């Protein structure tokens, strides 16, 4: 597994990098197919100092992406919390995969991560563009992938008719599916 530790708005000390590598490296035991782990440590200016240190971990495993984020006043506490969160996600992922994919294992779709909201006084503009490979999957598989990522929407190619669809979480807790027509 390739492990990448980076900092945003701070210089990551060797001790903190080693701590993150040690803790996140243990996730490989729970999901041996992990190919990459990215750990981003960020120091944000917030009103609440207890939420100023952010740890975001993105795991890649055979096309599946698992993501966790935690905030704290201490990076070590946030790292421990995000590792615990990801361990639970991995267990959920393994259980769902073993139950629902007994017949065939389709390739899940990597997805774009929404850019954080930016406060601007002028007219809003596109500040980030992401490109990603779209893989064929069913709507149920797209729901599973969206839940694993913790996103509110997910773009995928529907295996049933070969068209790009957008899956989103509704305010009532259910899901909506947008099937664009050109």
Order of alpha helices (4+ residues) and beta strands (2+ residues): beta-alpha-alpha-beta-beta-beta-alpha-beta-alpha-beta-beta-beta
